[in-house]
Amino acid sequence: MDWLDLLAVQATLKSLLQHHSSKASILRHSAFFTVQLSHPYMTTGKTIALTR
């Protein structure tokens, strides 16, 4: 394995890590948004189902 192979592996790992962290960030924002949407219904005793 030469240094070009190592650079390719490093670039691949970096790309995967960035993709994973952005995906996790999107999931966190999505969960927060769902809680914000459902909160008023919980306080009034009504429930809603969020479907896709």
Buried (B, 14 or more C-beta within 10 A) or exposed (E): EEEEEEEEEEEEEEEEEEEEEEEEEEEEEEEEEEEEEBEEEEEEEEEEEEEE
